[in-house]
Amino acid sequence: MFAHSSETATIVNSDSDCTILVTGAAGFIGRNLVEYLRRDQRANVREYVRGSGDLVSACAGVDVVVHLAGENRPSELAAFEEVNVGMTRNLVNTLRSIGRPIPILFASSLQASLENPYGRSKKAAEGEIRSYAADSGAPIAVVRLPNVFGKWSRPNYNSVVATFCYNSVRGIPLRVDDPDHELHLVHVDDVVQGFAQWALDPVALAGGLQISPVTQIRVGELAELTEAYVRSRSTRVLPDLVSPFARALYGTVASFYDPNELSVPATLRSDARGWLFELIKSPHAGQIFMSSTRPGESRGDHWHDTKVEKFTVVHGRGEIYFRELSSDKVIVYAVSGDEICTVDIPTGYVHAIRNVGDDDLLVLFWASEILDPRLPDTHYEKVLPAHYDD
């Protein structure tokens, strides 16, 4: 968590419309924040992009400013001073001329504590914000962000995550100089949610703004995860997505897919009965697959020791047959795409599904285990031969 001071007074009523100026609105965090605020009926969003218009006009009538505009990797070092410090100074001077205390949230960086050109410029910009607060009494929040990652980020600019995602998706080798170097990462959705909450009611967060969760991860581990997530597209083996960070990183990787290459061909296993293909597999949750079975054909006639399955007919008409291994009694379930249901397939029961309709039978399957050809846990036996006589 990163908590930073926020003053106490405010002129914003969270129950009424609030005009929020977002500087750097076309940037990575800015674009995500603008889209987030647009979904809140309390917010009137005003966007400002450096060089796109008059800052005085942009500030007129605003209730809150979220100041995101800045330079991360300029071609000339002088731009750090000109933009990060100079634009911030222009912004607060413009607000001073308005004559009323307008709250400002400033997105700074952890590097403000470091002695490098970027860090010094962010620290100087923080000084401009605090000087404005002291002069005007306006509420402020200065947030020193760690590495922010997520959709719409730019490779070789916003964060190493964006660079790794972009390169991995395109098959470009990842450069890892120090695999043990530790990163502090926060997802952009958590950032903009916190920023929006503060902007809509600075009083509620007067004691400090916290952006969390912050994940600590080694560069080498990040590279391995990113490449594994990309490989999962072709292997169809999903990674462990239990943690919020894993889901956020997986979504970030997906945001870098080439929009012209989103389709991944399925590998069909075809025979006289029809076809079958695997959709997704997970070592934590088994696998999902689908089949097409021609009229009169059947699948199954086997049983499992530990593997549990679920069958769902999505098109056509079929019958699912069950027989406990030690019994001659057969149980029949009529299934149809017209009345979709899920049928559990318990262990120790011989089972089969047959197409009894005139159309191809389309069935969605889930199995609790990924099929291991060496240990398939599939023992063949007819449910009851008489049930397959025409």
Order of alpha helices (4+ residues) and beta strands (2+ residues): beta-beta-alpha-beta-alpha-beta-alpha-beta-alpha-beta-beta-alpha-beta-alpha-beta-beta-alpha-alpha-beta-beta-beta-beta-beta-beta-beta-beta-beta-beta-beta
